């Protein structure tokens, strides 16, 4: 018990010391500078990603022109990749000094953010011999190595030569400078030794190894150890069934020459040949650019029955023989009619008839159509039929550019006979796991017997349908009885509800009628109130305008006369007395006008009123002794005007003359009355200093003259135009209609009538 109690504090103390010591170690590691490639490659991903400083001297081993400045370098300890993302790039053989920081890299640690400097030149480091297993493990990334392999393919890619090699059953690619003295076709099948830098291709998101490419920088790093015959088609023929058999004189990685009848060709992929004894699958080359002669052979299209020769590399795929990386050519021999061979399931299970053209019988148990690719002609649809013979199941498939209507129309359960290329798939023990037939055409399938109607599937479907019908019938009977009982209760409830609804309807109708009467009374009272309010508002507006156009104008005249009296009282008492009398007369006139306005401006029906004379007298009274000359003119045939029209035109003229006296400093005022059959126009103009109508004083400043003029004109159904500008005088034009309406009243009379109402 004491020992256990001691463990917990000790463990806590160790954790605290460890947490404090780890940052110190990380800081110490960040402070050190790595000076060789091995130290960089030995870093873990997390440590390399912290960006440890690097200063390394070494020889550039690979610097491809299309790498945007990146390159491989190697010192005495090993090689490393440099992420030099700049326009400048060293050349192979340059001795450089690189400074930068570490990064985890896409696959292995590397140097990033570098600065490099060429300090001389040096021979490339010695290439380390490695096995294909070492190369394919990925541990030789960035290292300069030496390996031997057999060339399977060679092609030109710009200014480089790309070759595919096989070594120990593994395939890899090498890139080297173009050699003008080497025939590319002669390289196929040659055993060569390469010296170069291994570069790993990887899955970037997962950082997983995919394959390896060997970059050979110099022509001297490529050597042919064992050449091949100049014409592989001149070599002795090998029987198709001897491809995978023992032969003492067979050289590893050597090509074989075969001959056979074409059974079926999948263009760009493979073809199947048959001789006297057996068949063979021949895989086309992955590329077709090694030479013009071979390219022609590769692109030739052959038909079933043609006799062809092929040269390729024997191999085993899924534990069955195949000829890889082969080229073929058609011979001059006549075509042979191809017939399928009868085959049994027992023979197939023994491994016989692989790549042969055979016929098998079976019962169609299933069918599937899936898209498996895309061509220039459209999507490729693969129709697969699953057949059963005894207890053995095999497949027959056909690729077409559209839906295969014939194969998809064969009923399930039919007994069919399928003829096609037999492909076996075996396990490590040589036992056949599956069989697949490649159908050359859709009509290589024949229906021997259609399924009888009474099949287990049909019987099950029939029982299902009958069961569903019985279940529906029983459910329907129960539902009908339940609905009948519910319907009876609903009828009783509906009759009761209908009676209550009728009573509610009658009550609602009575309430609607009563409410309608109340709304009519309220609406009538509201309309009367609105009319009274409008009448009061109209009368108030009219009285305000009357007071403004009478009282203010008279007071203005009185003020002008009193100003004359004040100016001349000391100099000319007689003349001052005259102006004082005029002011007294204007005062009496103002009293009369106030009474006149209060009593509603009595009707002039019994008086003789002359608008022209009234304008002349009023104008001269207002402009008296102001030094302003009044001119009045009439145009057109004088038309009779209503009392309201005459009174409003008079008030407008008085207001205009008063504004001229008060504000314009004019010397003359011209008044014109223009009569026409339908309207009358009053125009008052002066030669004063004018003003800007958009910026003149208005009601907000206590000036209502212009507003009153516009309101009077609009109330009479007319319009007012006020034109003025600084320095050009002022012109006011009023136009009102004088035609009679259907009731014998002009618009202004009608308005007056409405105001009085």
C-alpha positions in Angstrom: 0.0 0.0 0.0 2.8 2.6 0.7 4.5 1.7 -2.6 1.3 2.2 -4.6 0.6 5.6 -2.9 4.1 6.6 -4.0 3.6 5.6 -7.7 1.0 8.3 -8.5 3.1 11.4 -7.4 6.2 10.0 -9.1 4.3 9.4 -12.3 2.8 12.9 -12.2 6.3 14.4 -11.6 7.7 12.5 -14.6 4.9 13.8 -16.9 5.5 17.4 -15.8 9.3 17.0 -16.4 8.6 15.4 -19.8 6.3 18.2 -20.9 8.9 20.7 -19.9 11.7 18.8 -21.6 10.0 18.1 -24.9 9.8 21.8 -26.0 13.5 22.2 -25.1 14.4 19.2 -27.3 12.2 20.5 -30.1 13.9 23.9 -29.9 17.4 22.3 -29.8 16.5 20.2 -32.8 15.3 23.3 -34.7 18.5 25.1 -33.9 20.8 22.5 -35.5 21.5 22.5 -39.2 21.5 19.3 -41.3 24.5 18.9 -43.5 24.0 15.6 -45.4 21.2 13.9 -47.3 21.0 10.8 -45.0 20.1 13.0 -42.0 17.3 14.6 -44.0 15.8 11.3 -45.2 16.0 10.0 -41.6 13.6 12.6 -40.3 10.0 11.6 -39.4 7.2 13.4 -41.3 6.3 15.5 -38.3 9.9 16.5 -37.6 10.6 17.3 -41.3 7.5 19.5 -41.5 8.9 21.8 -38.8 11.4 23.2 -41.3 14.8 22.3 -39.9 17.6 24.3 -41.5 19.7 22.5 -44.2 23.1 23.2 -45.7 24.2 20.4 -48.1 26.9 20.2 -50.8 26.5 17.6 -53.6 26.4 16.8 -57.3 23.2 17.3 -59.3 22.1 13.9 -60.6 18.8 14.8 -62.4 17.5 18.1 -63.6 14.7 17.7 -66.1 13.9 20.8 -68.2 10.2 20.5 -67.5 10.6 20.4 -63.7 10.4 24.2 -63.2 13.7 24.3 -61.5 13.5 21.2 -59.3 16.3 18.7 -59.2 17.9 15.7 -57.5 21.3 16.0 -55.8 23.5 13.5 -54.0 26.4 13.7 -51.6 28.6 11.0 -50.1 25.8 9.8 -47.8 22.9 9.6 -50.4 20.5 11.6 -52.6 17.7 14.0 -51.8 15.1 15.9 -53.8 15.3 19.8 -53.9 12.0 21.8 -54.4 13.7 24.6 -56.3 10.7 26.6 -57.6 12.6 29.2 -59.6 13.5 30.0 -63.1 17.2 29.1 -62.6 18.1 25.4 -62.6 21.5 23.7 -62.3 22.7 21.1 -64.8 23.5 17.5 -64.3 27.1 17.2 -63.0 27.1 20.6 -61.3 28.6 20.7 -57.8 26.2 22.9 -55.8 25.7 24.1 -52.3 22.1 24.2 -51.2 20.7 26.0 -48.2 17.0 25.7 -47.2 14.7 24.0 -44.8 13.2 20.5 -44.6 9.7 19.5 -45.6 7.8 16.2 -45.3 7.4 16.0 -49.1 4.9 14.1 -51.1 6.6 10.8 -50.4 10.0 11.2 -48.7 11.5 14.2 -46.8 13.0 16.9 -49.1 14.6 20.3 -49.2 12.3 23.3 -49.8 12.7 27.1 -50.1 16.2 26.6 -51.2 19.0 28.9 -52.3 21.7 27.2 -54.4 25.1 28.2 -55.7 27.2 26.4 -58.2 30.7 25.8 -56.7 32.1 23.7 -59.5 31.6 20.4 -61.4 32.1 16.8 -60.5 31.5 13.3 -61.9 28.3 11.6 -61.0 28.4 9.5 -57.9 28.9 5.7 -58.3 25.6 3.9 -58.9 24.7 1.4 -56.2 23.6 -2.0 -57.6 20.1 -2.9 -56.3 17.6 -5.7 -56.9 14.2 -5.2 -58.3 12.8 -6.0 -54.9 14.8 -3.1 -53.4 13.7 -0.8 -56.1 10.0 -1.6 -55.8 10.1 -1.2 -52.0 10.4 2.6 -52.4 13.5 2.8 -50.2 15.7 3.9 -53.1 13.8 7.1 -53.8 16.3 9.9 -54.8 19.2 7.5 -54.9 21.5 6.8 -57.8 21.2 3.1 -58.5 22.1 0.4 -61.1 19.8 -2.3 -62.3 19.4 -4.8 -65.1 16.2 -5.6 -67.1 14.6 -6.6 -70.4 13.2 -3.9 -72.6 9.5 -4.5 -73.3 8.7 -1.3 -75.1 10.5 1.9 -76.4 9.1 5.1 -77.7 10.2 8.7 -78.3 8.6 11.4 -76.2 9.9 14.8 -77.4 13.6 14.9 -76.8 13.6 11.9 -74.5 13.5 8.1 -74.9 11.1 6.3 -72.7 11.5 2.5 -72.3 9.4 0.0 -70.4 11.5 -2.7 -68.6 10.8 -6.0 -66.9 12.9 -7.3 -64.1 12.1 -10.2 -61.8 8.4 -10.0 -62.8 8.1 -6.3 -62.1 7.6 -3.6 -64.7 9.1 -0.1 -64.4 9.9 2.9 -66.7 13.2 4.5 -67.5 13.7 7.9 -69.2 17.1 8.6 -70.9 18.6 10.9 -73.6 17.9 10.0 -77.2 20.6 7.9 -78.8 20.8 8.5 -82.5 22.8 5.3 -83.2 20.3 2.9 -81.7 17.4 1.4 -83.6 14.4 1.5 -81.3 12.9 -1.7 -82.7 16.2 -3.5 -82.0 15.8 -2.7 -78.3 12.7 -4.7 -77.8 13.7 -7.9 -75.9 17.3 -6.7 -75.3 18.7 -7.1 -71.8 20.2 -3.8 -70.7 21.9 -2.3 -67.6 20.8 1.2 -66.5 22.3 3.7 -64.1 20.1 6.5 -62.9 18.2 8.2 -60.1 15.0 6.5 -58.8 12.0 8.7 -58.5 8.9 7.4 -56.8 5.4 8.1 -58.2 2.9 8.3 -55.4 -0.7 9.0 -54.4 -0.6 12.6 -53.2 -3.5 12.6 -50.7 -2.4 9.3 -49.2 1.3 9.6 -49.8 1.3 5.9 -50.9 3.9 4.3 -53.3 2.5 3.6 -56.8 5.4 2.9 -59.1 9.0 4.0 -59.8 10.7 5.8 -62.7 14.4 5.7 -63.4 16.0 8.9 -64.7 19.1 8.1 -66.7 21.0 11.4 -67.3 23.8 10.3 -69.6 24.0 8.0 -72.7 26.9 6.2 -71.1 24.6 5.1 -68.2 22.7 2.8 -70.7 24.4 -0.4 -71.9 23.0 -3.4 -73.8 24.1 -6.6 -72.2 22.4 -9.0 -74.5 21.0 -7.9 -77.9 18.1 -9.5 -79.8 17.8 -10.8 -83.4 17.3 -8.1 -86.0 14.1 -9.7 -87.2 12.2 -11.7 -84.5 9.8 -13.0 -87.1 12.6 -15.0 -88.6 13.0 -17.1 -85.4 11.7 -20.6 -85.3 8.0 -21.0 -84.6 6.9 -22.2 -81.1 3.6 -24.2 -80.8 0.9 -22.4 -78.8 0.6 -25.1 -76.2 4.4 -25.0 -75.6 4.5 -21.4 -74.4 4.4 -22.4 -70.7 6.2 -25.8 -71.1 9.7 -26.6 -70.1 12.4 -25.8 -72.6 16.1 -26.1 -71.7 17.4 -23.5 -74.1 14.9 -20.7 -73.2 16.6 -17.5 -72.2 14.9 -15.5 -69.5 13.0 -12.5 -70.9 13.4 -13.7 -74.5 10.7 -13.4 -77.1 9.0 -16.3 -78.9 7.6 -16.5 -82.4 4.1 -18.1 -82.8 1.6 -18.6 -85.6 -2.1 -19.3 -85.5 -5.7 -18.7 -86.8 -7.5 -15.7 -85.4 -10.5 -16.6 -83.3 -11.5 -13.2 -81.9 -9.9 -9.8 -81.6 -10.6 -7.0 -79.1 -9.0 -4.0 -80.8 -6.3 -2.2 -78.9 -6.4 -4.9 -76.2 -5.7 -8.5 -77.3 -6.5 -11.3 -79.8 -7.0 -15.0 -79.5 -5.1 -17.5 -81.8 -5.6 -21.2 -82.4 -3.4 -23.8 -83.9 -3.8 -27.6 -84.3 -3.7 -28.3 -80.6 -4.8 -25.3 -78.4 -5.5 -21.6 -78.2 -3.5 -18.7 -76.8 -4.3 -15.1 -75.7 -2.0 -12.5 -77.3 -1.8 -9.1 -75.6 -1.1 -6.1 -77.8 1.7 -3.7 -77.0 0.7 -0.8 -74.7 2.2 1.7 -77.2 2.5 1.8 -80.9 5.2 4.3 -81.6 8.4 2.3 -81.6 8.7 2.3 -85.4 6.6 2.8 -88.5 6.8 -0.9 -89.4 5.6 -2.1 -86.0 2.9 0.6 -85.8 1.5 -0.6 -89.1 1.4 -4.1 -87.7 -0.3 -3.0 -84.5 -3.0 -1.0 -86.1 -3.9 -3.7 -88.7 -7.4 -5.1 -88.1 -7.8 -8.9 -88.6 -10.9 -11.0 -88.9 -11.7 -14.5 -87.5 -10.1 -17.1 -89.7 -7.1 -15.0 -90.8 -3.7 -16.6 -90.3 -1.3 -14.3 -88.4 2.2 -14.5 -86.9 3.0 -12.9 -83.5 6.1 -12.1 -81.5 5.9 -11.5 -77.8 7.1 -12.3 -74.3 5.7 -15.5 -72.7 4.2 -15.0 -69.3 1.7 -16.4 -66.8 -1.4 -14.5 -65.8 -3.7 -15.9 -63.2 -1.6 -19.1 -63.4 -2.4 -19.5 -67.1 -0.1 -18.8 -70.2 -0.3 -15.5 -72.1 1.9 -13.8 -74.7 2.6 -10.2 -73.5 3.7 -7.0 -75.3 3.2 -8.8 -78.7 3.2 -7.5 -82.2 1.5 -9.4 -85.0 1.2 -9.4 -88.8 -1.1 -11.1 -91.2 0.3 -13.8 -93.5 -0.6 -14.4 -97.1 -2.2 -17.7 -96.3 -6.0 -18.0 -97.1 -8.5 -17.5 -94.3 -9.9 -20.6 -92.6 -13.5 -21.0 -91.4 -13.5 -21.0 -87.6 -15.7 -23.5 -85.8 -16.2 -23.9 -82.1 -15.3 -27.1 -80.2 -17.7 -29.0 -78.1 -16.6 -28.8 -74.5 -17.8 -30.2 -71.2 -17.7 -28.8 -67.7 -15.4 -31.7 -66.6 -12.8 -30.7 -69.2 -12.9 -27.1 -68.2 -12.4 -28.0 -64.5 -9.2 -29.8 -65.6 -7.9 -26.5 -67.1 -8.4 -27.5 -70.7 -9.7 -25.2 -73.5 -8.2 -22.0 -72.1 -8.4 -19.3 -74.9 -10.1 -21.8 -77.2 -13.3 -21.3 -79.2 -15.8 -23.6 -77.5 -19.5 -24.3 -77.2 -21.2 -24.8 -73.8 -24.8 -25.5 -72.9 -26.5 -24.2 -69.8 -29.7 -22.8 -68.2 -29.9 -19.0 -68.0 -30.3 -18.1 -64.4 -29.6 -14.4 -64.4 -28.6 -11.5 -66.7 -26.9 -8.1 -66.1 -26.2 -5.1 -68.5 -23.8 -2.5 -67.3 -21.8 0.4 -68.9 -18.1 -0.5 -68.8 -16.4 2.3 -70.8 -16.6 5.0 -73.4 -15.6 5.1 -77.0 -15.8 7.6 -79.9 -19.0 5.8 -80.9 -20.6 6.2 -77.5 -20.8 4.2 -74.2 -19.9 0.5 -74.2 -22.5 -1.7 -72.6 -21.5 -5.1 -71.4 -24.3 -7.7 -71.3 -23.5 -10.7 -69.0 -25.5 -13.9 -68.9 -25.1 -16.3 -65.9 -25.5 -19.9 -67.1 -25.6 -23.1 -65.1 -24.6 -26.5 -66.3 -25.1 -29.3 -63.7 -23.7 -27.8 -60.5 -21.2 -25.5 -62.4 -22.0 -21.8 -63.1 -20.2 -19.9 -65.8 -20.7 -16.5 -67.6 -21.1 -15.4 -71.2 -20.6 -11.7 -72.0 -20.8 -9.4 -75.0 -19.7 -5.7 -75.3 -21.9 -3.5 -77.6 -22.3 0.2 -78.2 -26.0 0.1 -77.3 -28.5 -2.1 -75.5 -28.3 -5.7 -76.7 -31.9 -6.4 -77.4 -31.4 -10.0 -78.4 -29.5 -11.1 -75.3 -31.7 -9.2 -72.9 -34.9 -10.7 -74.5 -33.9 -14.3 -73.7 -36.3 -15.5 -70.9 -34.8 -16.5 -67.6 -34.8 -20.3 -67.3 -34.2 -20.9 -71.0 -31.7 -23.7 -72.0 -29.2 -22.0 -74.3 -26.1 -22.9 -76.2 -23.3 -20.3 -76.1 -20.2 -20.3 -78.3 -17.2 -18.1 -77.5 -13.6 -17.7 -76.3 -13.1 -19.6 -73.1 -11.2 -17.7 -70.4 -10.3 -19.7 -67.3 -9.4 -18.3 -63.9 -7.5 -20.6 -61.5 -6.2 -20.3 -58.0 -2.7 -20.9 -56.7 -3.4 -24.7 -56.6 -4.3 -24.7 -60.3 -8.0 -25.3 -59.5 -10.4 -23.5 -61.9 -12.4 -20.9 -60.0 -14.5 -19.5 -62.8 -15.1 -19.7 -66.5 -16.0 -16.8 -68.8 -17.0 -16.9 -72.5 -16.3 -13.9 -74.7 -19.1 -13.9 -77.4 -17.8 -12.8 -80.8 -21.4 -11.9 -81.8 -24.7 -11.8 -80.1 -26.0 -14.6 -82.3 -23.4 -17.0 -80.9 -26.1 -17.7 -78.4 -28.9 -20.0 -79.5 -32.1 -20.8 -77.5 -32.5 -24.6 -77.3 -35.6 -24.6 -75.0 -37.7 -21.9 -73.6 -38.8 -22.3 -70.0 -42.3 -23.8 -69.3 -44.8 -21.4 -67.9 -45.2 -23.3 -64.6 -41.8 -22.5 -63.2 -41.1 -22.0 -59.5 -40.9 -18.3 -60.1 -44.2 -18.1 -62.0 -45.8 -20.4 -59.3 -44.6 -18.1 -56.5 -45.8 -15.1 -58.4 -49.3 -16.7 -58.9 -49.6 -17.6 -55.2 -48.5 -14.1 -54.3 -51.2 -12.6 -56.6 -53.9 -14.9 -55.3 -52.9 -14.1 -51.7 -53.0 -10.4 -52.4 -56.4 -10.7 -54.0 -57.9 -12.7 -51.0 -56.4 -10.2 -48.6 -57.8 -7.3 -50.5 -61.3 -9.0 -50.7 -61.4 -9.7 -47.0 -60.1 -6.2 -46.2 -62.7 -4.7 -48.5 -65.6 -6.7 -46.9 -64.5 -5.5 -43.4 -64.1 -2.0 -44.6 -67.6 -2.0 -46.3 -69.3 -3.2 -43.1 -67.5 -0.6 -41.0 -68.4 2.1 -43.4 -72.1 1.1 -43.4 -72.3 1.4 -39.7 -70.5 4.7 -39.7 -72.7 5.9 -42.5 -75.9 5.4 -40.6 -74.6 7.3 -37.6 -73.3 10.0 -39.9 -76.8 10.4 -41.6 -78.4 11.0 -38.2 -75.7 13.5 -37.2 -76.0 15.2 -40.6 -79.8 15.7 -40.2 -79.3 17.2 -36.8 -76.4 19.4 -38.0 -78.5 20.5 -41.0 -81.4 21.6 -38.7 -79.0 23.5 -36.5 -77.4 25.0 -39.6 -80.7 26.3 -40.9 -81.5 28.0 -37.5 -78.1 29.6 -37.5 -78.6 30.7 -41.1 -81.9 32.4 -40.3 -80.4 34.1 -37.3 -77.4 35.3 -39.3 -79.5 36.7 -42.1 -81.6 38.7 -39.5 -78.4 40.0 -38.0 -77.0 40.9 -41.4 -80.1 42.9 -42.2 -80.0 44.8 -38.9 -76.3 45.5 -39.3 -76.8 46.7 -42.9 -79.4 49.3 -41.7 -77.1 50.5 -39.0 -74.2 50.8 -41.5 -76.4 52.8 -43.9 -77.3 55.3 -41.1 -73.6 55.6 -40.0 -72.4 56.1 -43.6 -75.1 58.8 -44.2 -74.0 60.6 -41.0 -70.4 60.3 -42.0 -71.0 61.7 -45.5 -73.0 64.7 -44.0 -70.1 65.4 -41.6 -67.6 65.2 -44.5 -69.7 67.6 -46.6 -70.0 70.1 -43.6 -66.3 69.9 -43.0 -65.5 70.5 -46.6 -68.0 73.5 -46.7 -66.4 75.0 -43.6 -62.9 74.5 -45.0 -63.8 76.0 -48.3 -65.5 79.0 -46.7 -62.5 79.6 -44.5 -60.1 79.5 -47.4 -62.3 81.9 -49.4 -62.5 84.4 -46.5 -58.8 84.2 -46.0 -58.2 85.0 -49.6 -60.8 87.8 -49.5 -59.2 89.4 -46.5 -55.8 89.1 -48.1 -56.9 90.6 -51.4 -58.9 93.5 -49.9 -57.7 94.4 -46.5 -54.0 93.9 -47.1 -54.0 95.8 -50.4 -55.9 98.7 -48.9 -53.5 98.8 -45.9 -50.6 98.7 -48.3 -52.1 101.8 -50.0 -52.6 103.5 -46.7 -49.0 102.7 -45.7 -47.7 104.2 -49.0 -49.7 107.4 -48.5 -48.5 107.8 -44.9 -44.9 107.3 -46.1 -45.6 110.3 -48.5 -47.0 112.4 -45.7 -44.0 111.6 -43.5 -41.5 112.5 -46.3 -43.3 115.8 -47.3 -44.8 117.1 -44.1 -41.9 119.5 -43.4 -41.2 120.5 -47.0 -44.7 120.8 -48.5 -47.5 120.7 -45.9 -50.2 121.1 -48.6 -49.1 118.1 -50.6 -48.7 116.1 -47.3 -52.3 117.1 -46.4 -53.5 115.8 -49.7 -51.8 112.4 -49.1 -53.3 112.3 -45.6 -56.8 112.7 -47.1 -56.1 109.9 -49.5 -55.0 107.7 -46.6 -58.3 108.6 -44.8 -60.3 107.6 -47.8 -58.5 104.3 -48.1 -59.2 103.6 -44.5 -62.9 104.1 -45.0 -62.7 101.9 -48.1 -61.0 99.3 -46.0 -63.8 99.4 -43.5 -66.4 98.9 -46.2 -64.5 96.0 -47.8 -64.2 94.3 -44.4 -67.9 94.6 -43.9 -68.4 93.4 -47.5 -66.2 90.3 -46.9 -67.9 89.5 -43.6 -71.4 89.6 -45.1 -70.4 87.4 -47.9 -69.6 89.9 -50.6 -73.1 90.6 -51.6 -74.3 89.8 -55.1 -73.8 92.3 -57.9 -76.8 91.0 -59.8 -78.5 94.4 -59.6 -75.4 96.4 -60.1 -73.5 97.4 -63.2 -70.0 96.2 -62.8 -67.3 96.8 -65.3 -64.2 94.6 -64.8 -62.0 96.9 -66.9 -62.9 100.0 -65.0 -62.6 98.3 -61.7 -59.1 97.1 -62.6 -58.2 100.6 -63.8 -59.5 102.4 -60.7 -58.0 99.9 -58.3 -54.7 99.9 -60.0 -54.4 103.7 -60.0 -55.4 103.9 -56.4 -52.7 101.3 -55.4 -50.0 102.8 -57.7 -50.9 106.5 -56.9 -47.8 108.5 -56.2 -45.5 105.5 -56.6 -44.4 106.7 -59.9 -45.9 103.7 -61.7 -47.9 104.2 -64.9 -51.0 101.9 -65.4 -51.9 100.8 -68.9 -55.0 98.7 -69.6 -56.1 97.1 -72.8 -58.8 94.7 -73.9 -58.8 92.3 -76.9 -61.6 90.3 -78.5 -65.4 90.5 -78.1 -66.3 91.1 -74.4 -68.1 88.1 -72.9 -70.4 88.2 -69.9 -68.7 86.8 -66.9 -70.1 85.4 -63.7 -69.9 87.4 -60.5 -67.4 85.0 -59.0 -65.2 85.2 -62.1 -65.2 89.0 -62.2 -64.6 89.2 -58.5 -61.6 86.7 -58.6 -60.0 88.3 -61.6 -60.3 91.7 -59.9 -58.6 90.3 -56.8 -55.9 88.7 -58.8 -55.2 92.0 -60.6 -55.1 94.0 -57.3 -52.7 91.4 -55.8 -50.4 91.6 -58.8 -50.4 95.4 -58.8 -49.8 95.5 -55.1 -46.8 93.1 -55.5 -45.4 95.3 -58.2 -45.6 98.4 -56.0 -44.1 96.7 -53.0 -41.3 94.6 -54.7 -40.5 95.4 -58.3 -39.4 99.1 -58.5 -41.2 99.1 -61.9 -42.1 102.3 -63.8 -45.0 100.8 -65.7 -47.7 98.1 -65.3 -49.6 96.8 -68.3 -53.0 95.0 -67.9 -54.5 93.1 -70.7 -57.9 91.3 -70.9 -58.2 88.9 -73.8 -61.7 87.5 -74.5 -62.5 84.4 -76.6 -65.7 82.3 -77.0 -64.5 79.7 -74.5 -62.1 81.5 -72.1 -60.9 84.8 -70.8 -57.3 85.7 -70.1 -55.9 88.3 -67.7 -52.3 89.2 -68.2 -50.4 91.7 -65.9 -46.8 92.6 -66.8 -44.3 95.1 -65.5 -40.8 96.3 -66.4 -39.4 95.9 -62.8 -36.4 94.0 -61.5 -38.1 90.7 -61.6 -37.4 87.7 -59.3 -36.8 83.9 -59.3 -40.1 82.1 -58.9 -38.3 78.9 -57.6 -36.6 80.8 -54.7 -39.1 83.6 -53.8 -40.7 84.0 -50.3 -43.8 81.9 -49.7 -46.3 81.0 -47.0 -43.6 79.9 -44.6 -42.3 83.5 -44.6 -45.7 85.0 -44.3 -46.3 85.8 -48.1 -49.5 84.4 -49.6 -49.9 86.5 -52.7 -48.7 84.1 -55.4 -50.3 81.1 -53.6 -53.6 83.0 -53.5 -53.4 83.8 -57.3 -52.9 80.1 -58.2 -55.7 79.0 -55.8 -58.2 81.4 -57.3 -57.3 80.4 -60.8 -57.6 76.7 -60.1 -60.9 77.2 -58.2 -62.3 78.8 -61.3 -61.2 75.8 -63.4 -58.4 77.7 -65.0 -54.6 78.0 -64.6 -52.1 80.6 -63.6 -48.6 81.1 -65.3 -46.1 83.3 -63.5 -43.0 84.1 -65.6 -40.2 86.2 -64.2 -36.4 86.3 -63.8 -34.0 88.8 -62.3 -33.7 91.9 -64.4 -36.4 91.1 -67.0 -39.6 92.1 -65.2 -42.6 89.9 -64.3 -45.6 88.6 -66.3 -48.6 86.9 -64.7 -51.2 85.3 -67.0 -54.5 83.9 -65.8 -56.8 81.8 -68.1 -60.3 80.6 -67.0 -63.0 79.0 -69.1 -66.3 81.0 -69.6 -68.4 78.4 -71.5 -71.7 77.3 -70.0 -72.2 73.7 -68.7 -75.3 71.5 -69.1 -77.1 73.1 -66.1 -76.6 76.7 -67.4 -73.9 77.5 -65.0 -70.3 78.0 -65.6 -67.7 76.0 -63.7 -67.1 78.8 -61.2 -70.8 79.2 -60.6 -71.0 75.6 -59.9 -68.1 75.8 -57.5 -69.7 78.8 -55.7 -72.9 76.8 -55.4 -71.0 73.8 -53.9 -69.2 76.2 -51.4 -72.5 77.6 -50.2 -73.9 74.1 -49.8 
